[in-house]
């Protein structure tokens, strides 16, 4: 318990300075302009809207169904409105809880001691978590991680009690209750964020590799010969529940995949199969590098932050080859047998054969590894007597009486760590469906658990092999230094998230187009018009077809009364994105002010006819369309076309979004 408290306290100290941070980046859209957070909006709306407040069935929805996260934002809004401190406090507390739970899991897997403390400290201090903790939208990842760990811990309790299920009805009830708790927590993890459902696969890896210590051919033999029914039943529950959750999730979002722009995931929009394949193969190594060496971090890795890998001769293919080769070698190391005591399972029973396989050859054999350097008398949470009793219902048990019960072998733990690292990351690999990002640091929050556990196992293995006290002291010093370096980088990175201006300036080296554009918006709100114009032009220098930047620059020029220049940029924005309603609106306003009334009317009419399909922000689109209809109705009213004007006003009322102030429309209709 002390180790969990220490790691949680470290997590709190590292992120306490984020409590004074403002809303940043995506926080505004997920919180400030999200209608699902308002008290007058029925809370049941979160069951039909995505993370950003758009209906899941809408063609422009990101299909990110995260109702538990949205409800937590709604709770913050009810308690403190739009005061950011309360939101950040919730995030920091959530990170502390996740850190404590992860340390508790490592305590069980590594039998306590300093190794679980090291794993917990690595997780608490890892800089890649800054986006998830300091950025409020990262709450979805932390909430999913919390339920992820709860589900895994419940499944571990199910595995620990499973050998005793036949003792009494009460014991059977407890076994099933822990399994039900694991499944419910997995569903909750998915309702925080989609990748939370991967805990079911991680639980299966835990059961197979840590509890039963099987290799791949053991698993195949169990499945084909239907041995070990208790294991098969548990795995069937995990697989069946996962299928139900995924099917329900697909049905609830309208059985349609989300639509993303070219800038969100350029590789997905590439027409060349080779480019898509090589780029998608390179992205996991790029993410792994962020976990291993988190020096360069950014709020946004979209657009050209990671250039496409277009040919075989690109040097980054060597990085991909080295990464996958290393991953496979680690997996092979974890799956190889180095057992000294032989196990046998036949028809779900264990038999002693003095270390030899039976003559009939029908048994399934696998072995136990005694960690000679372990100092604990636990085996996956079982006492010594429980381990030997676990032979019932298909559990493996030692054929030779040992002096103590061993820990899970380092090979088994390596496989589990790789599963914890890779399986939660699978939804982000574009393997099953295209995602709306290139790299997202907050997506690494759950996979980093596997990374921290894997690093701890590596350090422990080296420590065990070293005989000299000085060498061990040096290794411990290196581990402490790694935690210290991570902590310092985290504290420095937290400073970048204190305000939007600092955040966007920190991202210029990684994604200059997006960073300069967002920085221009911030400078504009601060009244720094000249600096804002320079920022917009810098963004367009790196990516000249960004419709939002063209529009923002035009708006800045319009406010500076440079109408001719503004009109040119609005037209370029419309050319780049014909569905940008706000550009039509301001174009019409300038044309009207210049006396070109008929062209202004045509511009307003064209804006009103734009469908709201496949739009990233349909709420903003509806506001711009409503304003266009209002201005069109006013022009018709001034020309004496009262009936046409009234019809336009009525159409505007129908299309008016929730946040639009209706007074001006009703006043014009009344006049």
N, C-alpha and C positions, 0 to 999 in steps of 0.2 A: 504493500500500500504506500510505503514511503517513496518508492521509486516513481510511482504514478503521480504522487503529489509534487515531487521535485520536477519532473518533466512538464507537468501542467503549469507549475509556477514559472519555469523558464519560458514557456510559450507565452505566458501572460506578460512577463517583463519585456520580451522582445517586441511585442506588438502594442504595448501600452501607449506608445506615442502616436498610434493611428487613431486614437479616440478623438483627437482634435482635427482629423482630416475632414475634408469637404466631400460632397458627392463628386464622383469622377467618372468620366467616360460613359459606359453603358448604364451607370446608376440612374441617370436622369430619365432615360426611357423606361427602365424597369420599375422606377419608384415615382419620380416626379410627375410623369405624364401618364401613368398607368391608371385607368379608370377603375380597375378592380380593387384598388386600395381605398377608394373613397367610402365613407360610412353609408352614403345613400345608395351605393351599389350593393345589391344582394350578394352575400358571401358565396352563394352557390355559383356565381358567375365564374369563379376560379376553376370550376369543374369543366367549363366549356371554352375557356380561353387559354392561350399559350402564355409563356413567361412574360411577354411584353404587353399583354392585355388585348391581343387580337384573337378573334374567334378561331378555333382550331380548324374549322371547316373552310375558312377563308383561304383563297389561293395564295395570298401573300404571307400566310402564317409560317413561322419557322418550325411549327409542330413541336415546340419544346414544352411539353405538358409537365409542369412542375408545381402542382397545386399546394403542396406543403410549404415550399419556399415562398410562394406568393402569399399564403396565409400568414407566414411569419412576418413578411413585410407589412401586411395589413395590421397585424398586432402592433408592430412598431409605430405605424401611422396613428393607430387609435390611442396609443400611450403618449406619443410625443410629436405628432404631426410630421413635419418635414425637417425636424432637427436632426442633423446627421449623427450626433454623438450617440444617441440611443441605438441606431442601426449598427454603428461600429462596435459598440459594447457587446451587442448580441453576437456579432461575428467573432470577436476575440474570445468570448466565453465558449463559443462553439468549438473554436480551434483548441482551446485548453481541454475540453472534454474529449475531443477526438484524440489528442495527444495522450491523455491519460489512459484511454481505452486501448490504444495501440501499444502502449507500454505494458499494460496488463496482458495483452495477447502475447507479446514477446516474452513476458515473464513466465507464461505457461509453456511456450514453445522452447525457451532456452533455459528453463528451470531456474529463473531468477538470477541473482547475482549481478555483477557489474555489466554483463552483456546486454541484458534487457534495458538497463539504464542507458547504455550507449546507443542502442537502437532508438529509444524514446527521445534522447537528446538530439540525435541526428534528424529525426522527424520534426521535432519542435523548432529546430533552428534552420531547416532547409530554406534557402532564399526563394526557391521556385514557388513556395506557398504564399508569397507576399500578395500576388494578385488575388488569390482566393480569399485571403483574410482582409487585406486593406481595401480591395474592390468589393463593393457590397453584393454585386451579382454572383460573386464567388461563394456566397452562402449556400447556393444549391449544391456545390461540390462538397462542402463541409457537412451539410446535413445528410447527403447521401453517404458520405464516409462514416458518419456516426451510426446510422442504421446498418451500414455494411458490416461494421465491426460487431454490432450487437447481434446481427444474424449469424456471423461466423462463430461468436462465442456461444450462442445458443446451440448451434450445431455441434460444437465441441462437447457441450454437456450431454447432448443426445448421444454422441458416440461413446462417451464415458459410461453412461448408464445402460447402453444398449445390451451389453452382455448379461445384465441382470433382469432383463425384461420378463423372463419366464418365472421369476421368483414369486411374484404376487401381482394381483390386479393393480394395486397401488403403484408398483414399480413400472408396470406397463403404461399406466396413465402418465407417469412422470416422463417416461421416454417419449411418448407421443406429444406431451405438452411442450417439451423442449424443441421437438421437431416443428411443431406448429408455430412456436415463437420465432424460430429461425425463418420460416416461410413468410410469416407476417412482417417481420423486420425487413426481409428482402423486398417485399412489396412496397413498404414505406420508403426504402432506399430508392426505388425506381420512381416514386412519387416526388422525391426531392430532386432527382436528376436521373436521366435515362440509364446512364452507365451503372447505376446502383444494382441493377438486376444481375450483373455479372458475378455478384457474390455467390450465387447458386453454383456457378462453375468452379469458383475458388473453393467452396465447401466440398465439392466432389473431389477436387485435387487433394484437399486436406485428408479426406476420408481414405482415399486410395493410397496416397504416398506417405502420409504421416502416421495415420492410425494403423493401416494394414501393411505399410512398407512394401507395396507391390511395385514391380516393374511393368513395362508395357505388355510384355507377353503374358504376364500374370493376369492382367486386366482382361486381355482377349480370351484367355482360358476360362476365367470366371464367367464372362458373358456368354461364350459359346457353349460351355458345359453346364451353365446355370448353377455353379457352385456358390456357396456363401450367400444364402438367400437374404440374410439380414442386410448385407451390404447392397445387394441388388435392389431390395425394397427401398432403402434410403436413397439410392441414386435415382430410382424411378420417381420418387417424390420430388426430388430436385429438378429432374428433367421435365416432369409433367407440369409442375408449378411454373417453371420458366416458360414453357410453351403457352400456358394459359395467360401469363402476364404479358408476354410479347404479342399474342393474338389480340388481347383486350386493348393493349396500347395502340396497335395498328388500326383496329376498328374505331377507337375513340378519336383518332386524328383524321378520320375520313378515308382511310385506306389509300391515301395519296402521299407520296414523298414531298418534302418541302422543296421550294425553288430558291436558288441562291444566285446572286449576281456573279459575273465573271471575276470581279475584284475579290470576292470573298474566298474563292477557291479556284484560282486560275487553272490548275492542272485538270480539274474536273471538266472544265469547258474546252480543253484542248481537243482538236479533232484527231490527233495522232495517238494511236494506241501505245507506241513506244514511249512517247513523252509522258503520258499518264502513268504508265507502268513504272518507269525509272524514277519519276518524281515521287510517286506514292511509296516506292521501296526506300527512297532516301529519307522520307519524313520521320519514320520511327528512329533511325540513328540520330537525326537532328534533335528529336525530343530526348533521347538517351543522353546526348551531350549536355543538354540543359540540366539534367539531373546530376550528371557527373561533374560538370564544370559550369555552375550557374553564374558566370560573370556578366555576360551580355543578356539582359532581360528587356522585354518590351511589352507595352500594353497592347500592341497589335502587330501580328506577324502576317497579315493578309497582303494582297497585291503582289508586289515584287520583292517583299522582304526576304523570301527564299526563292531565287530564280529557278525556273523550270529546268529539269535535267532533260535535255533534248536529244542527246546522242550517247552512244556507248563510250566514247572517248573522254567524257566528262570525268574529272578526277574524283568527283564525289561518289561515283560508282564504287571506287575502292573503299570508301568509308562504309557504304552499304554492305559490300562483300565482307569486310572485316567485322562489322557488327553482327551480321547473321551467322557468320562462321563461329564467332565467339559465343553467341547465344546457343547454337547447336552443340558446341563442345561442352558448355556448361550443363546443358540438358542431358547430354550423354554421360557426363560425369555423375550427375545426380541419379541417373537411372541404372547405372551399372551396379552389379552385386559385389559387395566386399564383405559379405556376412561370414561370420565364423561359426554360427549355430544354424542348423537347418530347420526349416519349418515345413509342415505339410498340411494341406487341407484336402480332405476327401469327403465329398458329399456334405460339406459344411462342418465336418468334425476334424479335430486335430489328433494326430497319433504320434507316439514316440517310437522312433526306430533306431535309437542310439546314434543319431546323426546321419543315418543312411536312408535313402529312399526305399519304399517298399518294392518288393519284387515284381508286383503286377504292373507297375508303371502307370497306374491310373491317377496318381496323386498329383496335386499342384504344389510345387515346392518353392518356397522363398525363405529368406533368412533374416536374422536379427543381427544388428550391429551394436555391440556394447561400446559406448564411448568411454574409453579408459580414463579419460581425464574429467569426466563428469563427476560432480559431487552431490548429485541429487538422487533420491530414491523414488522418483516419479517417472511414469511412462504415459505421456499424453494425458496427464491428470489422473492416472490410475495408481492406486497403491500396489504394492507387490502382490498381495493376494488377489487383487482385482485383475491384474494382468494375467495370472494363471487361470483365473476363472473365466477370462474372456474367450477361452477356447470354445465355449458353448456358442451355439448359433453361428458357427462359421468363423470365429476369430482365430487368428494364429496365436500359438503359444510356444514358448521355448521348449525344445526337446531335451535340453540339458538344464539341469538346475544351476542357476547362476547365483553368485553371491549377492548381487543386487540387481534391481531392475534398471535397465538402461534408458537413456534419453533417446528421442528420435535421432537417427544418425544424421551426420552432416550432409550426406548425399540426399536423403529424403528432404531435409530442410532446404537444400538448394533448389530442388524441384518445386517445392511449395513456394519459395521466394520468387522464382521465375514465373510461376502461375499468378501470384499476387501482383507481380509487376506487369505481365503481358495481358492477362485476360481483361482487366478493367480498361485497358487501353484499346482493345480491339474495336469498339464502336467508333473510335476516332481515326482509324486507319484507312477509311474509304473502301474497305474490303467488302462490306455488305451494302453500303449506300454512301452517297457523297455527303460530306458534311460541309457546314458553312464557315469553315476556317482552314487555314494552312497549319498553323501551330497555335495552340491556346495553352498558356502556362497553367491555368486553373484546372484544366483537364488532367494534369499530372498529379493532382492532389492525392487521389487514391493509389495510382500506380507507384508513387514515391514510397509507399509503405513497403512494397516488395523490394525496392531499391535499398532502403535503409536496412532492412533485414538481411539482404544479400551482402551488403558491405560489412555488417556486423559479423556475419558468418565467416567472411573472408579474414577479418581481423582476428577473430577467435581461432580460426584454423592456424594462422601464422603464429599466434601466441602459444598455442599448444605445441607446435613443432619446435619452437625456440627453447633451448636449454639454458642459455646464459641469462642471468638476471639482468645484465645491462641491456641485452637485446630486447628483452621483454619490456623493460622500462622505456626504451626508445620507442617501441611500438605503441605503448600506452600514451606516451607523449605525442606521437603523431596523431593518434585517435582524438586526443584532447584538442590538439591544434586544429584538426579538421572541424570539430564542433565549434571552436572559437572563430575560425574563418567564416564558417557558415553564418554564425551569429552576427558577426560584424557586417557581412554582406547583406543580411536581412535588415539590420538596423538602417544601413545606408539606403537600401531599396525602399524602406518605409518612407523615407523623406521624399522620395519621388512621388508617392501617392498622397502627399499632404494637400496638394491642390492640382487642379487640372493643368495649370500652366507648367508646373514642375514636371508633371507626368508626361506631357506632350514634348517638352524639351528633351527629356531623357530618351525619347523614342525616335529622335531625328536620325540617329546613326543607323537604326535598323529599318525603319519604314518612313523615309523622309516625306513622301507624298501625303500619307495619312497624318503624320505628326504635324507637319507645317500647316495643313488645312485646319486641323482641330485647334492648333495654337492660334491661328488667325481668328477663329471664333471667340476664343477667350480674350485675346487682346482687344477685339472689337467691343466686347461687353465692358471692358475696363476703360473704354474711351480712347484707346491708343490707335487712332485711325491709320496713321502713317505706317506704324509697325504691323498692323493687321493687314494692310494692303500688301506690304512686302512679304508677309507670311503666305498669303494666298497666291501671290505670283511665284513664290518659291515652290509651293505645292504643285502648281501647274507646270513648272519647269520639269519636274520629275515625272509627272503624269498629266498630260495636257487634256485628256478627255474626261476628267472627273466632273460630272454634271453638277454635283453639290458645290464644288469649289468655284466653278464658273458662275453658278447662281449666287453664291455668297459674295464673290468679288463684285458682281453686278449690283447686288443689294447695297454693298458698301459705297460703290460709286454713285448709286441713286441717292443715298442719304447725303452724299457730299455734293449733290446737285450737278453731277457730271452725267446728265441723262443720256447723251448720245453714246458715251462709252458703255454705260450700264446696259443700254438696249442691245448693243453688240454682244455683250457677254450673256445676256438672257437668251438671245437667239442661238448662241453656241451651246448653251446648256440644254435648250430644247432639242437641238440637233443631236446632241450626245445622248439625251434621254427624253424621248418624245412624251413620256408619261409624267414629267415633272410639272405638276399643276401649279406650284408656286411661281415657276418661271413664267408661265402663261399669265398668271394674275398680275405680276409686276410689269410684264410687257404691255398688257392692256392698259394699266394705269398710266404708264409713260406715254403711250400713244394717245390716250384721252387728254392728258395734260398738254400735249403738243397740238391738239385740235384735230387729230386724225380719228374721228369718232367711229366711222364705219369699220376701219381696220381693227379698232379696239373692240367693237362689238363682235366681229368675227373671231378675234382672239379669245374673248370670254366664252363664246359659244363652243369653240373647239375645246377649251378647257373643261367645260361642263359635260362634254361627250366622252371624256376619257374614262374607260372602265377602271374600276378599282381592283383589278385582278393582278396577281403576282407582284404586288407592291410591298416593299419592306416595311413601310409605316403607313398603313391605310388611314389611321386617325388624322395624321397631318395632311394627307391627300384630301380627305373629306372636308377639312377646314378650309383648304385652299379653293376647292370646288365651290363650297358654299359662299366664300367671299367673291369668287368670280360671278356667281349667279346674282349676288347682291349688287355688284357693280353693273352687271348687264341690265338688271331690272331698273336701276337708277337711271341709266342712259335712256332706256325705253320710256320711262316716266317723264324725263325731261323733254323727250321728243313728242310727248302727247299720246303715246301708245299705251294707254292705261290698262287695257285688258291683257295685252301681252306682258306688261310689267307685273301685273298681279299673278299671272300664271307662272312667271319666272320665280317670284317670291315664294309661291307655294311649293315649287320644286325645290327651292333652297331649304325650306323648312323640313321637307322630307329627307333631304340628304345631310342635314345638319348633324354633326357628331355631338356626343354628349357634352364635351367641354366647350362647345361654341356658345358664346353669349347671344341669345336670340332677340334682345331688345331692339336692335337696329332694324332687323327684318320685320318685326311686328309693327314698328313705328311707320316704316315705309308702306306696309300693307294697309295700315289704318289711314294713311294720308291719301 
